[in-house]
Amino acid sequence: MIYKPVARRKQLHTTGTAEPMHIHTVWKVSNMIEAETIAHQVMVGHRVNRKREFFHLVTESDVDKLATPHPHFGYDLADDYLYTISVLIEKAWEDLEIDYTCEKGNQYF
């Protein structure tokens, strides 16, 4: 199955979401089902609800450590967290030899 990110985002923006989702990174993967399963394993502590595919940027146990904007850096750290999570997902794929290409910075954003 092939998803077009913008069409998928529109499909997911329903009464169950307050705002349209922001596309941060798009990957083309050799095995979408396996890649998604691994990504969900990486983000297991971030899941909002076991039955839904919504995730917190940081785990609930770490949320008290945050301040926005960050008192030291002076900006919202959301992009840094998203980058870190994407690196962890890519590392897991590489360890399990899942081929992927990153589409970051393309026409989807």
C-alpha positions in Angstrom: 0.0 0.0 0.0 1.3 3.5 -0.9 0.3 6.5 1.1 0.6 10.1 -0.1 1.4 12.0 3.1 -0.8 15.0 2.5 -3.8 12.9 1.5 -3.2 10.7 4.5 -3.0 13.7 6.8 -6.3 15.0 5.5 -7.8 11.5 6.0 -6.7 11.5 9.6 -7.9 15.0 10.4 -11.4 14.2 11.7 -13.5 15.3 14.6 -11.1 13.2 16.8 -8.2 15.7 16.2 -8.3 19.3 17.1 -6.0 20.5 14.3 -4.5 19.0 11.2 -1.3 17.0 11.8 2.0 18.4 11.0 4.2 16.3 8.8 7.7 16.3 10.2 9.4 13.5 8.3 8.4 11.2 5.5 10.2 7.9 4.9 10.0 5.5 2.0 10.5 2.0 3.4 11.0 -1.4 1.9 8.4 -3.0 4.2 5.8 -0.6 5.6 4.2 -3.0 8.0 7.4 -4.0 9.6 8.8 -0.5 9.6 5.6 0.8 11.3 5.7 -2.0 13.9 9.3 -1.1 14.8 8.6 2.6 14.9 5.7 1.9 17.4 8.1 -0.3 19.5 10.6 2.6 19.7 7.8 5.0 20.8 6.0 2.5 23.1 6.4 4.8 26.2 5.0 7.8 24.2 1.7 6.3 23.1 -1.3 8.4 24.4 -3.8 5.5 24.1 -3.0 1.8 23.3 -5.9 1.8 20.8 -4.9 4.9 18.9 -1.8 6.1 17.0 -1.2 9.3 18.9 2.0 9.8 20.7 3.4 12.3 23.2 6.7 13.9 22.3 8.1 12.9 25.7 7.0 10.1 28.0 4.6 11.1 30.8 7.3 10.4 33.4 9.5 13.0 31.8 6.9 15.7 31.2 7.6 17.4 34.5 11.2 18.0 33.5 10.1 20.2 30.6 9.4 23.9 30.4 8.3 25.7 27.2 10.2 27.7 26.2 13.2 25.9 27.7 14.8 28.2 30.3 18.3 27.6 29.1 17.8 27.4 25.3 15.0 30.0 25.0 12.9 28.1 22.5 10.4 25.3 22.2 12.2 21.9 22.1 9.5 20.0 20.1 11.6 19.9 16.9 14.6 18.6 18.9 12.4 15.8 20.4 10.9 14.9 17.0 14.4 14.8 15.5 15.7 12.5 18.3 12.7 10.1 18.0 13.2 9.9 14.2 16.9 9.1 14.7 16.0 6.3 17.2 13.5 4.9 14.7 16.0 5.0 11.8 18.7 3.3 14.1 16.2 0.5 14.9 15.5 0.0 11.1 19.2 -0.1 10.3 19.8 -2.6 13.1 17.0 -4.8 11.5 18.2 -4.1 8.0 15.0 -2.3 6.8 15.8 -0.2 3.8 14.5 3.4 4.0 15.1 6.8 2.4 14.2 10.0 4.3 12.1 12.6 2.4 12.8 15.4 4.9 12.6 18.8 3.5 10.6 17.9 0.4 7.3 19.1 -1.1 5.2 17.6 1.7 6.1 20.2 4.3 
